[in-house]
Amino acid sequence: MTEVFISTLKQTMMITAFVLFMMVVIEYINVQSRNLWAEKLQKSPFLQIIIAALLGITPGCMGAFTVVSLYTHRMMGLAGLVAVMIATSGDEAFVMLSLFPGRALLLNGIMLAIAIVAGWVVHLFEHKKPADEIHGFEVHEEDICRCFDKTIVFPQLKRITFERSLLIISTFLFTLMIVIGILGPHEWNWKKFTFLLGALFLLFVFITVPNHFLKEHLYNHILKKHLLRIFLWTWGAFLVLHFVESNLALTNLMENNQTVVLLIAVLMGIIPESGPHLFLVTLFSQNLLPFSILLANSIVQDGHGMLPLLAESRKDFVKVKVINLLVGLLVGYLLLVFNI
């Protein structure tokens, strides 16, 4: 049991590190490109749907948050909102890219196509809301950040904060464990070099970014809100997976009742939370779950993307969830019939 405990812990640490790397890259880019294009969307419903779907397949919740913000500011309609929530799969996208990148990209491509089609159908039947209707909830855009300014690097390191110290030390220790072979492949292959370069990039970011960006975007947002939960859910999922694989009766039960599993997976998608869905991701990674069920769950679930909408309008929240649930059930069942 100890061997299983340690091996799953190491695997979870590698996945969490990969997720951290991708989250930091996306956050790094996101704060410097926000709101440069939003105003152009109002004139073209089809462009809204395309942009929303593309933002949706961006790993994490930032794409969904952006579209919710545009929706609350009347820069995007319900069709765009449906499209982004179908296309997005929240933080689970990072884990899927880590566990099975090829199939994860295929999944994203299929969800992109479904999101565009579903969004356009919703647009054809969408009831336009009055332009002067005011929402109480408002998402404030982040300030543009100059993420690298060499004049502030050394002064910040001289007065180093707790958050910066924690991130730098943790990343340095992870880098050291990669180099000496405690984590990752023992031989120096492309995977080991990729993780090493990713860790060095994280060190560069944690050393050079301004204090505000590091504390609010990286520490408070990524580390405290996302990373710990991803680590615990992923580790738990691997431990449960070990139990499932070692229990032949449970494995047979899942294989012989896939319609029921599909219904459970779709209903799980209603949860506006990243984490529980990782059990389905890990089951699929070990070929214990068909592609159709993972796709159905990914269509319905959207990580934290719907939480701002829930705060804004419970009616719109329910409307989008019902639409996406029906789409997920339909697509999942059709593919399940064809044993996909």
Stockholm file with secondary structure:
# STOCKHOLM 1.0

chainA/1-340         MTEVFISTLKQTMMITAFVLFMMVVIEYINVQSRNLWAEKLQKSPFLQIIIAALLGITPGCMGAFTVVSLYTHRMMGLAGLVAVMIATSGDEAFVMLSLFPGRALLLNGIMLAIAIVAGWVVHLFEHKKPADEIHGFEVHEEDICRCFDKTIVFPQLKRITFERSLLIISTFLFTLMIVIGILGPHEWNWKKFTFLLGALFLLFVFITVPNHFLKEHLYNHILKKHLLRIFLWTWGAFLVLHFVESNLALTNLMENNQTVVLLIAVLMGIIPESGPHLFLVTLFSQNLLPFSILLANSIVQDGHGMLPLLAESRKDFVKVKVINLLVGLLVGYLLLVFNI
#=GR chainA/1-340 SS CHHHHHHHHHHHHHHHHHHHHHHHHHHHHHHHHTTSSGGGGTTCHHHHHHHHHHHHTSSSSHHHHHHHHHHHTTSSCHHHHHHHHHHCCTTHHHHHHHHCHHHHHHHHHHHHHHHHHHHHHHHHHCCCCCTTCCCSCCCCCCCCCCCCCHHHHHHHHHTCCHHHHHHHHHHHHHHHHHHHTSSSCSSCCHHHHHHHHHHHHHHHHHHHSCHHIIIIIIIIIIIIIIIHHHHHHHHHHHHHHHHHHHCHHHHHHHHHCHHHHHHHHHHHTTSCSSSTTHHHHHHHHTTSSCHHHHHHHHHHCCTTTTHHHHHHCHHHHHHHHHHHHHHHHHHHHHHHHTTC
#=GC SS_cons         CHHHHHHHHHHHHHHHHHHHHHHHHHHHHHHHHTTSSGGGGTTCHHHHHHHHHHHHTSSSSHHHHHHHHHHHTTSSCHHHHHHHHHHCCTTHHHHHHHHCHHHHHHHHHHHHHHHHHHHHHHHHHCCCCCTTCCCSCCCCCCCCCCCCCHHHHHHHHHTCCHHHHHHHHHHHHHHHHHHHTSSSCSSCCHHHHHHHHHHHHHHHHHHHSCHHIIIIIIIIIIIIIIIHHHHHHHHHHHHHHHHHHHCHHHHHHHHHCHHHHHHHHHHHTTSCSSSTTHHHHHHHHTTSSCHHHHHHHHHHCCTTTTHHHHHHCHHHHHHHHHHHHHHHHHHHHHHHHTTC
//
